[in-house]
Amino acid sequence: MAPSPPAPLVVTLPDGSLEMHFVVRVPPREDISSTLAFERDVRSATAKIGLALMEYGLAAFDTEGETLHGGGPRLTSKGQQSETWQTSFGALTIARHVYQPPPGGKPMCHWRTGPASSA
């Protein structure tokens, strides 16, 4: 089995949703010599597909970098920085907007409470 599925083919549908098509190559049956090794390869491939889906889904909850106003101090974006998030498929490193309160408080990431289209 290929150690890494290629990037998915992404098709945008008329309603705005996406189809992500993943291809995972498997060896001919006669070349599978170990159940344990084959299962390990299957888990690796499905985890990589899960990470690709999580990367897409988590992006819906990032901000656009706008100044945030709420019950506390005004938060301004310091731009996007790569952060590593733990998912059920493994660690995922994605770029997110990082915010900091004045005057130079502790930087933090803000998650929207819903997808960007509903905020």
NORFENNOR-V406920 format. One line per field, one symbol per residue. ss: DSSP state (H for helix, E for strand, - for the rest). psi: psi as a letter, one per 30 degrees, with the letter a starting at -180 (. if undefined). A space follows every 50 residues. Layout:
# NORFENNOR-V406920
ss=???
psi=???
This chain:
# NORFENNOR-V406920
ss=--------EEEE-----EEEE-------HHH---HHHHHHHHHHHHHHHH HHHHHHHHH--------E------EEEEEEEEEEEEE--EEEEEEEEEEE E------EE------HHH-
psi=kkfkklklkkkklfgfllkjjkkkkklkeffjfkeeeeeeeeeeeeeeee eeeeeeefffgllgglkkkbfalkkkkgakkkkkkklffakkklklkklk lljhakllkkklflleff.
